[in-house]
Amino acid sequence: MGKTLYKKVWEAHTVSTLNDGRTQLFIGSHLIHEVTSPQAFGMLRDLNLPVKYPHRTFATVDHIVPTESQQQPFEDPLADAMINELRSNVEANNIQYFSLNTGKQGIVHMVGPEQGITQPGTTIVCGDSHTATHGAFGAIAMGIGTTQVRDVLATQTLALSELKVRRINVTGKLQTGVYAKDVILHIIRHLGAKGGIGYAYEYAGNVFDAMSMEERMTVCNMSIEGGARCGYVNPDQTTYDYLKGRAYAPKDSEWDEALARWESYRSDADADYDDIVEFAAEDIEPTVTWGISPDHGVAISEPIPDPEKAETPEQKASILEALEYMKLPAGTAPTDIEIDVAFLGSCTNGRLSDFREAANILKGHKVAEGIKAIAVPGSQITAHQCEQEGIADIFREAGFEWRHAGCSMCLAMNPDKLTGDQICASSSNRNYKGRQGSPTGRTILMSPAMVVAAAVKGKVTDVRTLNA
């Protein structure tokens, strides 16, 4: 019986088996940012411990940075203190820092791939749940807590329990107007926000084979919203073409050696899976959320669920709670929901291809009157590329605010927040209560294409009808 990529990478990075049955796993690359690292460095100082392998840790700033002006000192003194603390810690420990003045700063899950730090067959961790993004390259990538950040800094290892592996096959041909974001929202809707607990998700089938690296990153990014600890796609020529020539990718003769090694990590054709799930691409429509969990999703042609038709009391209670918070009646058509804010950005959909596609749809249109629309590239490199290609100008001319790189309104640890009970059409990853900064703010997740369509029409809109 063959092995999955997950199994191969796990075995290759196993240092030992602990007495409690967990694995002491070597961590190939460690990504840090300003929110979850200060306490970890503080604990190291308290223990008088150095950073074990500083060349394996990479830092950037993303969560707390303002996106309108990034001049220091920031207006928020706490944000300013956090970025200063990060700078102090990386300088004291000789850690590579992609700071605001480098032109390489950005959301941590964009910086890793852009720099070629994210590579197949590696283990990657970061004090951020969306570290699963890096699995798009055939890496085992996981979010960790602050004490685990400390452990990796001190030992370059973690004590972890091995996961089960679920293979998710999506085969067929996607409809026009259906994107990677729709695919993962569809998967989460059907498997549930807790369906992946205890699993690593392996995404497979011709739909994922045909996706670009940026599309694969979108899918893997939201594995965590489906309850999985990590998600990955087997590396292939698309992966290698993306990585070649990047700053931290192997060079010259090392490149050929790396290719052979990366290929060896691919799941075997006869690999043993704990579960296999099949989805037909043709069944996936543009998909949006309507509630307060990422699995509260519907196709754009479907009405919001009726709690009276729920299959279980728990499901009924979940629907009732969501409808009450969202202030939406059961049976509402998604296209009847008016919005107040449109947000395009985040580590899920803040990449160049997201802005290219959205700009193609937005060109020639204007943001609807009364709608606040902001576009936030996920990295300085993406922002620069958008300026070079004229994409930023398309957004500005349409009435979007074009911002500096950062996490922005995805989680509102910065000035970008909803107010009151505003409804936001968002390309981000979570629609929890209060996620975007207001305790009564309401979030509807969708693809970047759907976000710009909503911004133009002032309500949730099937992007396929915008230019019809």
LOGU-813058 format. One record per residue (C-alpha): y, z, x; residue in three letters. Coordinates in Angstrom, 1 decimal, padded with zeros to 4 digits. Each point is the difference from the previous one (the first is absolute). Last residue first. Example, Ala and Ser with C-alpha at 12.3 -4.5 7.8 and 13.67 -1.06 7.14 Angstrom:
REC      y      z      x   r
REC -001.1  007.1  013.7 SER
REC -003.4  000.7 -001.4 ALA
REM end
This chain:
REC      y      z      x   r
REC  040.3 -019.4 -025.1 ALA
REC  002.1  001.5  002.8 ASN
REC -000.5  003.6 -001.1 LEU
REC -003.1 -000.4 -002.0 THR
REC -002.6  000.4  002.8 ARG
REC  001.9  003.1  001.1 VAL
REC -001.2  001.8 -003.2 ASP
REC  003.0  002.2 -000.6 THR
REC  000.7  003.7 -000.1 VAL
REC  003.7  000.3 -001.1 LYS
REC  003.4 -000.8  001.3 GLY
REC -000.8 -003.7  000.1 LYS
REC  001.1 -000.7  003.6 VAL
REC -001.1  003.4  001.3 ALA
REC -003.3 -000.2 -001.8 ALA
REC -000.8 -003.4  001.6 ALA
REC  001.0  001.5  003.4 VAL
REC -002.4  002.8 -000.5 VAL
REC -002.8 -002.3 -001.3 MET
REC  000.1 -002.0  003.2 ALA
REC  000.0  003.2  002.1 PRO
REC -003.2  001.0 -001.8 SER
REC  000.0  002.8 -002.6 MET
REC  000.2  003.8 -000.4 LEU
REC  002.0  001.4 -002.9 ILE
REC  001.8  003.3  000.9 THR
REC  001.8  002.5 -002.3 ARG
REC  002.5  002.5  001.1 GLY
REC -000.2  003.4 -001.8 THR
REC -000.2  002.2  003.1 PRO
REC  002.3 -002.4  001.8 SER
REC -000.8 -001.0  003.6 GLY
REC -002.3 -003.0 -000.2 GLN
REC -003.3  001.9 -000.3 ARG
REC  001.3  002.2 -002.8 GLY
REC -003.2 -000.3 -002.1 LYS
REC -002.4 -002.2  001.9 TYR
REC  000.5 -003.8  000.1 ASN
REC -001.3 -000.6  003.6 ARG
REC -000.4 -003.1  002.1 ASN
REC  003.3 -001.8  000.4 SER
REC  001.1 -003.4 -001.5 SER
REC  002.1  001.8 -002.6 SER
REC  001.4 -000.8 -003.4 ALA
REC  001.9  003.2 -000.5 CYS
REC  000.7  001.7 -003.3 ILE
REC  002.9  002.5  000.0 GLN
REC -000.7  003.4 -001.5 ASP
REC  002.7  001.9  001.8 GLY
REC  000.8 -001.5  003.4 THR
REC -002.3 -002.0  002.2 LEU
REC  000.3  000.6  003.7 LYS
REC  001.0 -001.7  003.3 ASP
REC  001.8  002.8  001.9 PRO
REC -003.1  000.8  002.1 ASN
REC -003.3  001.7 -000.7 MET
REC -000.1 -002.2 -003.1 ALA
REC -003.6 -001.0  000.0 LEU
REC -000.1 -003.8 -000.3 CYS
REC  003.8 -000.1 -000.4 MET
REC  000.7 -000.5  003.7 SER
REC -003.0 -000.1  002.4 CYS
REC  002.3 -001.5  002.7 GLY
REC  001.7 -003.1  001.3 ALA
REC  003.7 -000.7 -000.8 HIS
REC  001.0 -001.2 -003.5 ARG
REC  000.8 -003.2 -001.9 TRP
REC  001.5  001.0 -003.4 GLU
REC -001.2 -002.6 -002.4 PHE
REC  002.5 -002.1 -002.0 GLY
REC -001.6 -003.5  000.2 ALA
REC  002.3 -001.0  002.9 GLU
REC -001.1  003.1  002.0 ARG
REC -003.7 -000.8 -000.6 PHE
REC  000.4 -003.6  001.0 ILE
REC  002.0  001.0  003.0 ASP
REC -002.7  002.3  001.2 ALA
REC -002.5 -002.9 -000.1 ILE
REC  002.1 -002.2  002.2 GLY
REC -002.8 -000.5  002.4 GLU
REC  001.7  001.8  002.9 GLN
REC  001.2  002.9 -002.2 GLU
REC -003.6  000.5 -001.4 CYS
REC -001.3 -000.1  003.6 GLN
REC  002.4  002.7  001.1 HIS
REC -000.9  002.2 -003.0 ALA
REC -003.7 -000.5  000.8 THR
REC  000.5  001.1  003.6 ILE
REC  002.2  003.0 -001.1 GLN
REC -002.9  001.1 -002.2 SER
REC -001.0  000.5 -003.6 GLY
REC  002.7 -002.2 -001.4 PRO
REC  001.9  001.7 -002.8 VAL
REC  001.2 -002.0 -003.0 ALA
REC  002.0  001.8 -002.7 ILE
REC  000.7 -000.9 -003.6 ALA
REC  002.1  002.2 -002.3 LYS
REC -000.1 -001.7 -003.4 ILE
REC  003.1  000.1 -002.2 GLY
REC  000.3 -003.8 -000.4 GLU
REC -003.2 -001.8  000.9 ALA
REC -000.5 -001.0  003.7 VAL
REC  000.9 -003.6  000.5 LYS
REC -002.2 -003.1  000.3 HIS
REC  000.2 -003.1  002.2 GLY
REC -002.5  001.4  002.6 LYS
REC -001.9  002.9 -001.4 LEU
REC -003.5 -001.6 -000.1 ILE
REC  000.2 -001.3  003.6 ASN
REC  001.7  003.2  001.1 ALA
REC -002.9  002.1 -001.4 ALA
REC -002.5 -002.2  001.9 GLU
REC  001.9  000.3  003.3 ARG
REC  000.7  003.7 -000.5 PHE
REC -003.7  000.9 -000.5 ASP
REC -000.9 -002.3  002.9 SER
REC  002.4  001.8  002.3 LEU
REC -001.3  003.5 -000.8 ARG
REC  001.2  002.8 -002.3 GLY
REC -002.9 -000.1 -002.5 ASN
REC -002.3  003.0  000.5 THR
REC  001.9  001.7  002.8 CYS
REC  003.1  000.1 -002.2 SER
REC  002.4 -002.7 -001.3 GLY
REC  001.3 -001.7 -003.2 LEU
REC  001.6  002.4 -002.4 PHE
REC  001.3 -001.0 -003.5 ALA
REC  002.0  002.6 -002.0 VAL
REC  000.9  000.5 -003.6 ASP
REC -003.0 -001.7 -001.7 ILE
REC -000.8 -001.1 -003.6 GLU
REC -003.6  000.2 -001.2 ILE
REC -000.7 -002.7 -002.6 ASP
REC -002.0 -002.2  002.5 THR
REC -002.4  002.9  000.5 PRO
REC -001.0 -000.4 -003.7 ALA
REC  000.1  003.4 -001.7 THR
REC -003.2  001.0 -001.7 GLY
REC  000.5  003.7  000.5 ALA
REC  003.6  001.0 -000.1 PRO
REC  001.9  000.4  003.3 LEU
REC  002.1  003.0  001.1 LYS
REC -001.6 -000.2  003.5 MET
REC -000.7  003.8  000.0 TYR
REC -001.4  000.0 -003.6 GLU
REC -002.0 -003.2  000.6 LEU
REC -001.5  001.5  003.2 ALA
REC -001.0  003.3 -001.6 GLU
REC -001.5 -001.8 -003.0 LEU
REC -002.0 -002.3  002.2 ILE
REC -001.4  002.8  002.2 SER
REC -000.9  002.0 -003.1 ALA
REC -001.9 -002.9 -001.5 LYS
REC -001.8 -000.6  003.3 GLN
REC -001.1  003.6  000.1 GLU
REC -001.1 -000.1 -003.6 PRO
REC -002.2 -003.0  000.8 THR
REC -000.2 -003.7 -001.1 GLU
REC  003.7 -000.3 -000.8 ALA
REC  000.8 -002.0 -003.2 LYS
REC  002.3  002.6 -001.5 GLU
REC  001.9  000.1  003.3 PRO
REC  001.1 -003.6 -000.6 ASP
REC  000.4 -001.9  003.3 PRO
REC  003.1 -002.0  001.0 ILE
REC -000.3 -003.5 -001.3 PRO
REC -001.7 -002.8  002.0 GLU
REC  001.5 -003.3  001.2 SER
REC  001.5  001.5  003.2 ILE
REC -003.4  001.3  000.9 ALA
REC -000.1  003.8 -000.2 VAL
REC  000.2  003.0  002.3 GLY
REC -000.2  003.7 -000.2 HIS
REC -002.3  000.1  003.0 ASP
REC  003.1  000.6  002.3 PRO
REC  000.7  003.2 -002.0 SER
REC  003.1  000.9 -002.0 ILE
REC  000.0 -002.7 -002.7 GLY
REC  000.6 -003.7 -000.7 TRP
REC -001.2 -001.7  003.2 THR
REC  000.3 -003.7  000.5 VAL
REC -002.4 -002.9  000.5 THR
REC  000.5 -003.7  000.4 PRO
REC -003.4 -001.2 -001.2 GLU
REC -003.4  000.5  001.5 ILE
REC -003.0 -001.3 -001.9 ASP
REC -000.2 -003.2  002.1 GLU
REC -000.5  002.0  003.1 ALA
REC -003.3  001.2 -001.2 ALA
REC -000.8  003.6  001.1 PHE
REC -003.2  001.4  001.4 GLU
REC -000.8  003.5  001.1 VAL
REC -002.6  001.0  002.7 ILE
REC -001.0  003.6  000.7 ASP
REC -001.5  002.1  002.8 ASP
REC -000.1 -003.1  002.2 TYR
REC -002.6 -001.1  002.5 ASP
REC  000.9 -002.9  002.2 ALA
REC -002.2 -003.2 -000.2 ASP
REC  002.8 -002.4  000.9 ALA
REC  001.2  002.4  002.7 ASP
REC  003.5  001.6 -000.4 SER
REC  002.4 -001.3  002.7 ARG
REC  000.2  002.3  003.0 TYR
REC -001.5 -002.6  002.4 SER
REC  002.8 -002.4 -000.7 GLU
REC  002.5  002.5  001.4 TRP
REC -001.9  000.4  003.2 ARG
REC -000.3 -003.7  000.6 ALA
REC  003.7 -000.5 -000.8 LEU
REC  001.0  002.8  002.3 ALA
REC -001.8 -001.5  002.9 GLU
REC  001.7 -003.3 -000.6 ASP
REC  003.4  001.8 -000.2 TRP
REC -000.7  002.0  003.2 GLU
REC -000.1 -003.3  001.9 SER
REC  003.7 -000.6 -000.8 ASP
REC  001.6  002.7 -002.1 LYS
REC -001.2  002.7 -002.4 PRO
REC  002.4  000.8 -002.9 ALA
REC  002.7  002.6  000.7 TYR
REC  003.0 -002.3 -000.1 ALA
REC -001.3 -002.6 -002.4 ARG
REC -001.2 -003.3  001.5 GLY
REC -003.1 -000.3 -002.1 LYS
REC -000.2  002.5 -002.8 LEU
REC  000.6 -002.3 -003.0 TYR
REC -002.3 -002.7  001.3 ASP
REC -002.7  002.6  000.5 TYR
REC  000.1  001.4 -003.5 THR
REC  000.0 -003.5 -001.6 THR
REC -002.9 -000.9  002.2 GLN
REC -002.1  002.9 -001.4 ASP
REC  000.1  003.8 -000.2 PRO
REC -001.9  001.7 -002.9 ASN
REC  002.3  001.4 -002.6 VAL
REC  000.6  003.7 -000.3 TYR
REC  000.6  002.9 -002.3 GLY
REC  000.5  003.7  000.7 CYS
REC -000.4  003.4 -001.5 ARG
REC -000.7 -001.6 -003.4 ALA
REC  001.6  001.6 -003.2 GLY
REC  001.2 -003.3 -001.4 GLY
REC  003.6  000.8  000.9 GLU
REC -001.3  000.5  003.6 ILE
REC -001.3 -003.6  000.1 SER
REC  003.6 -001.0 -000.7 MET
REC  000.9 -001.0  003.5 ASN
REC -003.3 -001.9  000.4 CYS
REC  001.2 -002.5 -002.7 VAL
REC  003.5 -000.4  001.4 THR
REC -001.3 -000.3  003.5 MET
REC -002.4 -002.8 -001.0 ARG
REC  003.0 -001.9 -001.4 GLU
REC  001.9  000.4  003.3 GLU
REC -003.1 -001.1  001.9 MET
REC -000.1 -003.2 -002.1 SER
REC -002.5 -000.2 -002.8 MET
REC -002.7 -002.7 -000.1 ALA
REC -002.9  002.3  001.1 ASP
REC  001.3  002.6 -002.5 PHE
REC -000.5 -002.4 -002.9 VAL
REC -003.2 -001.4  001.5 ASN
REC -001.8  003.3 -000.2 GLY
REC  000.4  003.4  001.7 ALA
REC  002.0  003.2 -000.1 TYR
REC -001.9  002.9  001.6 GLU
REC  001.1  003.2 -001.7 TYR
REC -000.7  003.3  001.8 ALA
REC -001.3  002.5 -002.4 TYR
REC -000.1  003.8 -000.7 GLY
REC  002.5 -000.4 -002.9 ILE
REC  000.2 -003.7 -000.9 GLY
REC  000.0  000.3 -003.7 GLY
REC  002.7  002.6 -000.2 LYS
REC  002.9 -002.3 -000.9 ALA
REC -002.5 -002.0 -002.0 GLY
REC -002.4 -002.8  000.6 LEU
REC  001.4 -002.4 -002.6 HIS
REC  003.7  000.6  000.4 ARG
REC -000.4  000.5  003.7 ILE
REC -001.5 -003.5  000.4 ILE
REC  002.6 -001.6 -002.2 HIS
REC  002.8  001.7  001.9 LEU
REC -001.6 -001.3  003.2 ILE
REC -000.2 -003.6 -001.2 VAL
REC  003.5  000.1 -001.6 ASP
REC  001.5  001.1  003.3 LYS
REC -001.8 -002.8  001.9 ALA
REC  001.7 -002.5 -002.3 TYR
REC -000.5 -001.7 -003.3 VAL
REC  002.7 -002.5 -001.0 GLY
REC -002.3 -003.0 -000.1 THR
REC -003.5  001.2 -000.8 GLN
REC -002.3  001.4  002.7 LEU
REC -003.1 -002.1  000.8 LYS
REC -003.6  001.4  000.2 GLY
REC -001.3  003.1  001.6 THR
REC  001.1  003.6  000.3 VAL
REC -002.7  002.1  001.7 ASN
REC  000.5  003.8  000.4 ILE
REC -002.4  001.5  002.4 ARG
REC -000.3  003.8 -000.3 ARG
REC -000.7  002.0  003.1 VAL
REC -000.8  003.7  000.1 LYS
REC  002.1  002.1  002.3 LEU
REC -000.8  001.9  003.2 GLU
REC  001.4  003.5  000.2 SER
REC  002.8  000.6  002.5 LEU
REC  000.9  002.2  002.9 ALA
REC  002.9 -001.8  001.8 LEU
REC  000.5 -001.2  003.6 THR
REC  002.9 -000.9  002.3 GLN
REC -000.1  003.6  001.2 THR
REC  003.5  001.6 -000.3 ALA
REC  001.9 -002.8 -001.8 LEU
REC -003.0 -000.6 -002.2 VAL
REC -000.4  003.7 -000.9 ASP
REC  003.7  000.3 -000.7 ARG
REC  000.0 -003.0 -002.3 VAL
REC -003.0  001.7 -001.6 GLN
REC  002.1  003.1 -000.7 THR
REC  002.6 -002.3 -001.6 THR
REC -002.4 -001.7 -002.3 GLY
REC -001.8 -003.4  000.5 ILE
REC  000.2 -003.5 -001.4 GLY
REC -002.9 -002.2  001.0 MET
REC -000.7 -003.3  001.8 ALA
REC -003.4 -001.4  000.8 ILE
REC  001.0 -003.4  001.5 ALA
REC -001.0 -003.4 -001.2 GLY
REC  003.5 -001.4  000.1 PHE
REC  000.8  000.7 -003.6 ALA
REC -001.1  003.6  000.7 GLY
REC  003.6  000.5  001.3 HIS
REC  001.2  000.6 -003.5 THR
REC -002.3  003.0 -000.4 ALA
REC  002.8  001.9  001.8 THR
REC  001.5  000.3 -003.5 HIS
REC -000.6  003.7 -000.2 SER
REC  002.4  000.9  002.8 ASP
REC -000.5  002.2  003.0 GLY
REC -001.5 -002.8  002.0 CYS
REC -003.4 -001.1  001.1 VAL
REC -001.6 -003.0  001.5 ILE
REC -003.6 -000.6  001.1 THR
REC -000.7 -003.3  001.6 THR
REC -002.4 -002.9 -000.6 GLY
REC  002.8 -002.5 -000.8 PRO
REC  003.5  000.6  001.4 GLN
REC  003.2  001.7 -001.2 THR
REC  002.2  000.4  003.1 ILE
REC  000.9 -003.7 -000.2 GLY
REC  003.8  000.8 -000.2 GLN
REC  000.4 -001.4 -003.5 GLU
REC -003.2  001.6 -001.1 PRO
REC  001.0  003.5  001.0 GLY
REC  003.7 -000.4 -001.1 VAL
REC -000.9 -000.9 -003.6 MET
REC -002.0  003.1 -000.7 HIS
REC  002.6  002.2  001.7 VAL
REC  002.8 -001.3 -002.2 ILE
REC  002.5 -001.5  002.3 GLY
REC  001.6  000.1  003.4 GLN
REC -000.4 -003.0  002.3 LYS
REC  003.7 -001.0  000.6 GLY
REC  000.1  002.7  002.6 THR
REC  003.0  002.0 -001.2 ASN
REC -001.7  001.6 -003.1 LEU
REC -002.8  001.3  002.1 SER
REC -003.4 -001.4  000.8 PHE
REC -001.2  002.9  002.2 TYR
REC -002.7 -000.2  002.6 GLN
REC -001.0  003.6  000.9 ILE
REC  001.0  001.6  003.3 ASN
REC -000.6  003.6 -001.3 ASN
REC  003.5  001.4  000.3 ALA
REC  001.6 -003.3 -001.1 GLU
REC -002.3 -000.2 -003.0 VAL
REC  000.7  003.5 -001.1 ASN
REC  003.8 -000.2  000.4 SER
REC  000.2 -003.2 -001.9 ARG
REC -002.0  001.4 -002.8 LEU
REC  002.2  003.1 -000.2 GLU
REC  003.1 -002.2 -000.1 ASN
REC -001.5 -002.0 -002.8 ILE
REC -000.8  003.2 -001.9 MET
REC  003.4  001.6  000.6 ALA
REC  001.8 -003.1 -001.4 ASP
REC -002.2  000.0 -003.1 ALA
REC  000.8  003.7 -000.5 LEU
REC  003.7 -000.6  000.5 PRO
REC  000.1 -002.7 -002.7 ASP
REC  003.1 -002.1  000.7 GLU
REC -001.7 -001.4  003.0 PHE
REC  001.5  000.6  003.5 PRO
REC -000.7 -002.7  000.8 GLN
REC  000.5 -003.5 -001.2 GLN
REC -002.8 -001.3 -002.2 GLN
REC  002.2 -001.2 -002.8 SER
REC -001.3 -001.3 -003.4 GLU
REC -003.7  000.6  000.7 THR
REC  000.0  003.8  000.7 PRO
REC -002.7  001.1  002.4 VAL
REC -002.3  002.8 -001.4 ILE
REC -003.3 -001.7 -000.3 HIS
REC  000.2 -002.6  002.9 ASP
REC  000.3  001.2  003.6 VAL
REC -002.4 -001.3  002.6 THR
REC -002.6  001.4  002.4 ALA
REC -003.0 -001.2  001.9 PHE
REC -002.8  002.1  001.4 THR
REC -002.8 -001.3  002.3 ARG
REC  002.2  000.0  003.1 HIS
REC  000.6  003.7 -000.5 PRO
REC -003.7  000.8  000.7 TYR
REC -000.5  003.8 -000.2 LYS
REC  003.4  001.1 -001.3 VAL
REC  000.5  003.3  001.9 PRO
REC -001.1  003.4 -001.3 LEU
REC  002.0  003.3  000.3 ASN
REC -001.5  001.2 -003.2 LEU
REC  003.4  000.6 -001.6 ASP
REC  001.2 -003.2  001.5 ARG
REC -002.9 -001.9 -001.6 LEU
REC  000.8  001.7 -003.3 MET
REC  003.6 -001.2  000.2 GLY
REC -001.2 -003.5  000.7 PHE
REC -002.0  000.1 -003.2 ALA
REC  002.9  001.5 -002.0 GLN
REC  002.2 -002.9  001.1 PRO
REC -002.6 -002.8 -000.6 SER
REC -000.3 -000.2 -003.8 THR
REC  003.4 -001.3 -001.0 VAL
REC  001.5 -001.8  003.1 GLU
REC -002.7 -002.5  000.6 HIS
REC -003.3 -000.3  001.8 ILE
REC -002.7 -002.6  000.8 LEU
REC -003.1  001.0  001.8 HIS
REC -002.3 -002.7  001.6 SER
REC -003.6  000.1  001.1 GLY
REC -001.0  003.3 -001.6 ILE
REC -003.3  001.4  001.3 PHE
REC -002.1  001.5 -002.7 LEU
REC -001.6  003.5  000.1 GLN
REC -002.5 -000.6 -002.8 THR
REC -000.7  002.6 -002.7 ARG
REC -003.4  001.6 -000.4 GLY
REC  001.2  003.6  000.1 ASP
REC -001.3  000.4  003.5 ASN
REC  002.1 -002.9  001.2 LEU
REC -001.3 -003.5  000.8 THR
REC  001.4 -001.4  003.2 SER
REC  002.5 -002.6  001.3 VAL
REC -000.5 -002.6 -002.7 THR
REC  002.4 -002.9  000.5 HIS
REC -002.6 -002.8  000.2 ALA
REC -002.0  001.6 -002.7 GLU
REC  002.9  000.0 -002.5 TRP
REC  001.0 -003.5  000.9 VAL
REC -003.5 -001.3 -000.6 LYS
REC -000.5  001.9 -003.3 LYS
REC  003.4 -001.2 -001.4 TYR
REC -000.8 -003.6  001.1 LEU
REC -003.1  000.3 -002.1 THR
REC -003.5  000.0  001.6 LYS
REC -003.1 -002.1 -000.3 GLY
REC -003.4  001.0 -001.3 MET
REM end
